[in-house]
């Protein structure tokens, strides 16, 4: 297992040795089993996870008790509930492993202590936040400007890895459609694709 994956993810330039040492010292290895909940919606989300191997989803329950998946996280990506982590605010989301998962993690206390020692890491963190915000703005637009069928079509076209690694019923909670409708449209698209291959 190589913590250098974190170095490569946060910058395309060489990190100074001091920052490498800070990251190596403060991030700890954690292993989780498939379906295990890393953070419950009743817990304070006081850690950031970096996914070395595996798949994670972040989800909550809406007013009708239905699951709503906000994000899927895969290898070489960070994962947390940013509002809870940053503000020590109540957390309303569950973070769940969809596969056996290996992570590097850092606690809130260690994270902010690390940033206080490095202007370089503070700057890189601001860039990561920009990516995070843009990603979720794009998903908000995706959910609010496309029809249910268009969302499914766009998802199948642009997210083949998620489609292969995540169950249909969970993908449906990400797209805001019923599992039955997702399966129906997915089957139609697969049938059309097979016909066009001949």
Secondary structure, 3 states (H helix, E strand, C coil): CCCHHHHHHHCCCCCCHHHHHHHHHHCEEEEECCCCEEECCCCCCCEEEEEEECCEEEEEECCCCCEEEEEEECCCCEECCHHHHHHCCCCCCEEEECCCEEEEEEEHHHHHHHHHCCHHHHHHHHHHHHHHHHHHHHHHHHHHHCCHHHHHHHHHHHCHHHHHHCCHHHHHHHHCCCHHHHHHHHHHHHHHHHHHCC
